[in-house]
Amino acid sequence: MMHQHNLTWRQDTETSWSAVAGDRVVARISLERQYELTSADGAVRGSHSALGSAQAQLEAWYQWESSVDGH
């Protein structure tokens, strides 16, 4: 599924997902007790009751980060 700012979500296993920008993994989400989000650089972390909420957190951060960096 494609999202804004060139992020693509890919399901790696039944309980894990990766956010990919180009050929770079930006973040991972794993289903433990909740959906646990961790960005590749460790700047973003979150625990969510829904996968969509974890994805939305990362996408908002990525949009902000991209605008600050001028991407």
C-alpha positions in Angstrom: 0.0 0.0 0.0 1.5 3.3 -1.0 1.3 6.4 1.2 2.3 10.0 1.0 5.9 11.1 0.7 7.0 7.9 -1.0 6.6 5.6 2.0 5.6 2.0 1.1 4.3 -0.4 3.8 5.3 -4.0 3.4 4.2 -6.9 5.5 7.3 -9.0 6.4 5.6 -11.6 8.5 2.2 -12.2 10.1 3.2 -9.9 12.9 5.7 -7.4 11.4 5.7 -4.6 8.9 8.3 -2.3 7.4 8.0 1.2 6.1 10.3 1.6 3.1 11.3 4.8 1.3 13.1 4.0 -1.9 15.5 1.1 -0.9 15.8 2.2 2.7 13.8 0.8 5.6 12.6 3.8 7.6 10.8 2.0 10.4 9.4 -1.3 11.6 6.2 -2.2 13.4 5.8 -5.5 15.3 2.7 -6.9 16.9 3.5 -7.8 20.5 1.0 -6.9 23.2 0.3 -3.9 21.0 1.7 -2.6 17.7 5.2 -1.4 18.6 6.7 1.2 16.2 10.4 1.9 16.1 12.1 4.0 13.4 15.4 2.9 12.0 17.3 5.7 13.7 15.5 5.3 17.0 14.0 8.8 16.9 10.4 7.6 16.8 8.8 5.0 19.0 5.2 4.3 19.9 2.8 1.6 21.2 -0.6 1.5 19.6 -3.7 -0.6 19.8 -4.2 -0.5 16.0 -1.8 -1.0 13.1 -3.2 2.1 11.4 -2.4 4.3 14.4 1.2 3.1 14.4 1.4 3.7 10.6 -0.2 7.2 11.0 2.4 8.2 13.7 5.3 7.2 11.5 3.8 8.8 8.4 3.2 12.1 10.3 6.8 12.1 11.5 8.2 11.2 8.1 6.2 14.0 6.5 7.5 16.5 9.1 11.1 15.1 8.8 10.9 15.4 5.0 9.7 19.0 5.1 12.4 20.0 7.6 15.2 18.3 5.6 13.8 19.7 2.3 13.1 16.4 0.7 
